[in-house]
């Protein structure tokens, strides 16, 4: 019984995915063009993130334990 409920829930969630291109709802319009832009941005352009909005992580693995530096703002609760 639980498996059937879980399977039905998974199928319902899978059907929620958007398969059509994005467009504004009826009666609404796309946002106006930003100041200095030549044309209004499309939905795909609005969803695209700049490199500064999503920077790549710098992952440096620690090879051994290191003592933390003293933090003057790490105060005990009052």
MMTF fields as JSON, N, C-alpha, C and O atoms, coordinates in Angstrom:
{
  "mmtfVersion": "1.0.0",
  "mmtfProducer": "UNKNOWN",
  "numBonds": 311,
  "numAtoms": 312,
  "numGroups": 78,
  "numChains": 1,
  "numModels": 1,
  "chainsPerModel": [1],
  "groupsPerChain": [78],
  "chainIdList": ["A"],
  "bondAtomList": [4, 2, 8, 6, 12, 10, 16, 14, 20, 18, 24, 22, 28, 26, 32, 30, 36, 34, 40, 38, 44, 42, 48, 46, 52, 50, 56, 54, 60, 58, 64, 62, 68, 66, 72, 70, 76, 74, 80, 78, 84, 82, 88, 86, 92, 90, 96, 94, 100, 98, 104, 102, 108, 106, 112, 110, 116, 114, 120, 118, 124, 122, 128, 126, 132, 130, 136, 134, 140, 138, 144, 142, 148, 146, 152, 150, 156, 154, 160, 158, 164, 162, 168, 166, 172, 170, 176, 174, 180, 178, 184, 182, 188, 186, 192, 190, 196, 194, 200, 198, 204, 202, 208, 206, 212, 210, 216, 214, 220, 218, 224, 222, 228, 226, 232, 230, 236, 234, 240, 238, 244, 242, 248, 246, 252, 250, 256, 254, 260, 258, 264, 262, 268, 266, 272, 270, 276, 274, 280, 278, 284, 282, 288, 286, 292, 290, 296, 294, 300, 298, 304, 302, 308, 306],
  "bondOrderList": [1, 1, 1, 1, 1, 1, 1, 1, 1, 1, 1, 1, 1, 1, 1, 1, 1, 1, 1, 1, 1, 1, 1, 1, 1, 1, 1, 1, 1, 1, 1, 1, 1, 1, 1, 1, 1, 1, 1, 1, 1, 1, 1, 1, 1, 1, 1, 1, 1, 1, 1, 1, 1, 1, 1, 1, 1, 1, 1, 1, 1, 1, 1, 1, 1, 1, 1, 1, 1, 1, 1, 1, 1, 1, 1, 1, 1],
  "groupList": [{"groupName": "UNK", "atomNameList": ["N", "CA", "C", "O"], "elementList": ["N", "C", "C", "O"], "formalChargeList": [0, 0, 0, 0], "bondAtomList": [1, 0, 2, 1, 3, 2], "bondOrderList": [1, 1, 2], "singleLetterCode": "X", "chemCompType": "L-PEPTIDE LINKING"}],
  "groupTypeList": [0, 0, 0, 0, 0, 0, 0, 0, 0, 0, 0, 0, 0, 0, 0, 0, 0, 0, 0, 0, 0, 0, 0, 0, 0, 0, 0, 0, 0, 0, 0, 0, 0, 0, 0, 0, 0, 0, 0, 0, 0, 0, 0, 0, 0, 0, 0, 0, 0, 0, 0, 0, 0, 0, 0, 0, 0, 0, 0, 0, 0, 0, 0, 0, 0, 0, 0, 0, 0, 0, 0, 0, 0, 0, 0, 0, 0, 0],
  "groupIdList": [1, 2, 3, 4, 5, 6, 7, 8, 9, 10, 11, 12, 13, 14, 15, 16, 17, 18, 19, 20, 21, 22, 23, 24, 25, 26, 27, 28, 29, 30, 31, 32, 33, 34, 35, 36, 37, 38, 39, 40, 41, 42, 43, 44, 45, 46, 47, 48, 49, 50, 51, 52, 53, 54, 55, 56, 57, 58, 59, 60, 61, 62, 63, 64, 65, 66, 67, 68, 69, 70, 71, 72, 73, 74, 75, 76, 77, 78],
  "secStructList": [7, 2, 2, 2, 2, 2, 2, 2, 2, 2, 2, 2, 2, 2, 6, 6, 1, 7, 7, 1, 7, 7, 7, 7, 7, 6, 6, 7, 7, 7, 7, 7, 7, 7, 6, 6, 7, 1, 1, 7, 7, 7, 2, 2, 2, 2, 2, 7, 7, 7, 6, 6, 6, 1, 7, 7, 7, 7, 7, 7, 7, 7, 1, 1, 7, 7, 7, 7, 7, 7, 7, 6, 6, 7, 7, 7, 7, 7],
  "xCoordList": [0.823, 0.0, 0.867, 0.62, 1.887, 2.769, 3.536, 3.782, 3.901, 4.643, 3.763, 4.235, 2.483, 1.565, 1.372, 1.322, 1.265, 1.113, 2.37, 2.298, 3.522, 4.786, 4.953, 5.423, 4.578, 4.68, 3.717, 4.077, 2.516, 1.552, 2.053, 1.902, 2.642, 3.2, 4.358, 4.477, 5.209, 6.342, 5.864, 6.425, 4.841, 4.304, 3.634, 3.73, 2.963, 2.323, 3.376, 3.205, 4.461, 5.536, 6.251, 6.667, 6.398, 7.069, 6.241, 6.799, 4.928, 4.066, 4.04, 3.502, 4.613, 4.59, 5.682, 5.659, 6.609, 7.716, 7.242, 6.343, 7.859, 7.478, 8.139, 9.357, 7.319, 7.876, 7.682, 8.195, 6.958, 6.716, 7.577, 7.96, 7.879, 8.658, 7.89, 6.66, 8.63, 8.01, 7.441, 8.043, 6.288, 5.689, 4.874, 4.446, 4.654, 3.919, 2.465, 1.917, 1.831, 0.426, -0.468, -0.037, -1.686, -2.626, -2.852, -3.075, -2.792, -3.006, -1.75, -1.783, -0.645, 0.619, 1.589, 1.416, 2.595, 3.594, 4.974, 5.168, 5.913, 7.294, 7.821, 7.295, 8.855, 9.433, 9.977, 10.372, 9.992, 10.513, 12.016, 12.673, 12.535, 13.973, 14.75, 14.342, 15.863, 16.687, 17.232, 17.312, 17.6, 18.116, 19.355, 20.299, 19.363, 20.502, 20.458, 21.305, 19.501, 19.408, 18.719, 17.868, 19.085, 18.502, 17.129, 16.281, 16.893, 15.619, 15.225, 16.031, 13.964, 13.497, 14.096, 14.183, 14.508, 15.077, 14.001, 12.849, 14.392, 13.473, 13.457, 14.253, 12.556, 12.467, 13.769, 14.232, 14.364, 15.62, 16.741, 17.576, 16.768, 17.806, 17.61, 18.588, 16.364, 16.108, 16.499, 16.869, 16.416, 16.755, 18.249, 18.716, 18.999, 20.434, 21.142, 20.877, 22.046, 22.774, 24.151, 24.796, 24.589, 25.94, 26.934, 26.56, 28.194, 29.234, 29.356, 29.695, 29.082, 29.167, 28.007, 28.147, 26.868, 25.715, 25.888, 25.332, 26.63, 26.865, 28.343, 28.691, 29.213, 30.64, 30.983, 30.296, 32.034, 32.475, 33.146, 33.777, 33.0, 33.575, 35.051, 35.511, 35.766, 37.169, 37.268, 37.194, 37.436, 37.461, 38.909, 39.583, 39.351, 40.698, 40.571, 40.116, 40.97, 40.886, 42.015, 43.164, 41.671, 42.687, 43.294, 42.584, 44.58, 45.281, 45.463, 45.608, 45.457, 45.617, 44.858, 44.478, 44.648, 43.941, 44.797, 46.014, 44.15, 44.858, 44.154, 42.928, 44.916, 44.361, 43.707, 44.28, 42.52, 41.841, 42.474, 42.988, 42.422, 42.915, 41.916, 40.725, 42.406, 41.546, 40.571, 40.971, 39.284, 38.245, 37.757, 37.14, 38.026, 37.619, 36.1, 35.612, 35.344, 33.895, 33.202, 31.976, 33.936, 33.371, 33.234, 34.082, 32.174, 31.971, 30.948, 30.064, 31.053, 30.058, 28.718, 28.689, 27.622, 26.325, 26.206, 26.804, 25.436, 25.273, 24.223, 23.95],
  "yCoordList": [-1.19, 0.0, 1.254, 2.194, 1.253, 2.41, 2.613, 3.743, 1.52, 1.618, 2.239, 3.048, 1.86, 2.406, 3.906, 4.671, 4.328, 5.758, 6.516, 7.596, 5.948, 6.605, 6.685, 7.698, 5.644, 5.636, 6.657, 7.347, 6.755, 7.739, 9.158, 10.036, 9.382, 10.704, 11.051, 12.192, 10.08, 10.322, 10.626, 11.494, 9.927, 10.191, 11.562, 12.253, 11.947, 13.268, 14.365, 15.362, 14.194, 15.187, 15.218, 16.284, 14.066, 14.025, 14.736, 15.288, 14.728, 15.39, 16.901, 17.599, 17.427, 18.868, 19.61, 20.84, 18.918, 19.571, 20.356, 19.929, 21.514, 22.363, 21.828, 21.66, 21.562, 21.074, 22.086, 21.892, 23.15, 24.188, 25.409, 25.599, 26.223, 27.425, 28.367, 28.403, 29.119, 30.04, 31.247, 31.758, 31.695, 32.915, 33.539, 32.832, 34.834, 35.484, 35.039, 34.649, 35.092, 34.71, 35.667, 36.754, 35.264, 36.082, 37.419, 37.474, 38.479, 39.806, 40.464, 41.646, 39.742, 40.293, 40.411, 39.769, 41.227, 41.385, 41.093, 41.009, 40.943, 40.719, 41.987, 43.073, 41.862, 43.056, 44.009, 43.583, 45.285, 46.266, 46.086, 45.456, 46.641, 46.523, 47.294, 48.389, 46.738, 47.467, 48.75, 48.882, 49.684, 50.967, 50.744, 50.086, 51.266, 51.156, 49.946, 49.826, 49.044, 47.857, 48.214, 49.103, 47.526, 47.791, 47.149, 47.681, 46.004, 45.307, 44.668, 44.577, 44.227, 43.545, 42.136, 41.463, 41.682, 40.338, 39.263, 39.468, 38.121, 36.989, 36.231, 36.521, 35.262, 34.468, 33.708, 33.621, 33.157, 32.425, 33.348, 32.956, 34.561, 35.509, 35.929, 36.158, 36.035, 36.397, 35.28, 35.545, 34.031, 32.905, 32.6, 31.904, 33.097, 32.842, 33.642, 34.833, 32.992, 33.664, 34.078, 33.377, 35.228, 35.682, 34.874, 34.191, 34.959, 34.252, 34.791, 34.048, 36.073, 36.652, 36.22, 36.192, 35.883, 35.45, 34.021, 33.666, 33.21, 31.821, 31.493, 30.793, 31.99, 31.735, 30.268, 29.572, 29.824, 28.453, 28.368, 29.319, 27.231, 27.063, 26.741, 26.083, 27.215, 26.867, 25.856, 26.215, 24.606, 23.555, 23.161, 22.579, 23.489, 23.107, 22.076, 22.387, 20.865, 19.817, 19.97, 20.233, 19.804, 19.882, 18.499, 17.498, 18.464, 17.188, 16.79, 15.606, 17.753, 17.45, 18.494, 19.543, 18.199, 19.139, 20.371, 20.279, 21.511, 22.763, 23.51, 23.473, 24.177, 24.978, 26.218, 26.872, 26.538, 27.729, 28.975, 28.964, 30.058, 31.321, 31.885, 31.582, 32.71, 33.31, 34.267, 35.108, 34.134, 34.983, 35.934, 35.491, 37.246, 38.169, 38.325, 38.816, 37.923, 38.062, 36.802, 36.791, 35.746, 34.498, 34.63, 34.148, 35.277, 35.539, 34.565, 34.1, 34.253, 33.371, 34.1, 35.33, 33.366, 34.03, 34.765, 34.364, 35.834, 36.628, 36.027, 36.554],
  "zCoordList": [0.0, 0.0, 0.0, -0.755, 0.86, 0.937, -0.367, -0.787, -0.991, -2.245, -3.326, -4.125, -3.352, -4.348, -4.131, -5.094, -2.868, -2.564, -2.951, -3.538, -2.621, -2.967, -4.486, -5.005, -5.186, -6.645, -7.26, -8.213, -6.731, -7.234, -6.971, -7.82, -5.815, -5.503, -6.421, -6.868, -6.705, -7.6, -9.013, -9.682, -9.474, -10.804, -10.877, -11.892, -9.809, -9.79, -9.831, -10.534, -9.086, -9.111, -10.453, -10.908, -11.087, -12.381, -13.447, -14.396, -13.301, -14.268, -14.106, -14.966, -13.013, -12.767, -13.539, -13.59, -14.123, -14.815, -16.021, -16.746, -16.228, -17.363, -18.629, -18.684, -19.646, -20.904, -22.026, -23.128, -21.765, -22.778, -22.447, -21.293, -23.43, -23.155, -22.224, -22.235, -21.429, -20.493, -21.219, -22.164, -20.773, -21.304, -20.177, -19.264, -20.223, -19.134, -19.103, -20.134, -17.926, -17.829, -18.62, -19.005, -18.853, -19.636, -18.939, -17.729, -19.709, -19.168, -18.636, -18.293, -18.555, -18.067, -19.236, -20.272, -19.058, -20.112, -19.55, -18.338, -20.445, -20.025, -19.359, -19.6, -18.522, -17.904, -18.966, -20.051, -18.647, -19.59, -19.748, -18.92, -20.807, -21.066, -20.008, -19.62, -19.536, -18.572, -19.184, -20.405, -18.334, -18.797, -19.657, -19.22, -20.833, -21.737, -22.649, -23.534, -22.469, -23.321, -24.627, -24.665, -25.693, -27.005, -27.163, -27.88, -26.501, -26.665, -25.335, -24.409, -25.261, -24.058, -23.996, -25.024, -22.813, -22.712, -22.852, -22.47, -23.403, -23.52, -22.202, -21.309, -22.074, -20.852, -20.612, -19.474, -21.671, -21.503, -21.05, -20.235, -21.567, -21.149, -19.7, -18.989, -19.251, -17.863, -16.901, -15.757, -17.36, -16.494, -16.472, -15.571, -17.433, -17.498, -16.412, -16.245, -15.67, -14.596, -15.072, -15.852, -14.59, -14.881, -14.061, -13.108, -14.438, -13.69, -12.277, -11.355, -12.097, -10.76, -9.875, -8.652, -10.463, -9.688, -9.19, -8.151, -9.89, -9.491, -9.698, -10.649, -8.821, -9.004, -8.757, -8.01, -9.384, -9.157, -7.795, -7.334, -7.174, -5.846, -5.942, -6.876, -4.97, -4.843, -3.706, -2.531, -4.066, -3.065, -2.802, -3.651, -1.627, -1.216, -0.106, 0.995, -0.398, 0.598, 1.618, 1.262, 2.855, 3.911, 4.091, 4.182, 4.14, 4.263, 5.729, 6.035, 6.62, 8.044, 8.853, 8.333, 10.104, 10.968, 11.197, 11.363, 11.201, 11.445, 12.565, 12.67, 13.386, 14.466, 13.877, 13.006, 14.347, 13.859, 14.452, 15.57, 13.671, 14.17, 15.161, 15.097, 16.08, 17.083, 16.41, 15.605, 16.744, 16.182, 17.272, 18.24, 17.13, 18.195, 18.303, 19.321, 17.283, 17.322, 17.805, 17.909, 18.102, 18.608, 20.12, 20.871, 20.559, 21.973, 22.557, 21.837, 23.839, 24.456, 24.575, 24.608, 24.639, 24.771, 26.101, 27.1, 26.103, 27.341, 28.228, 29.307]
}
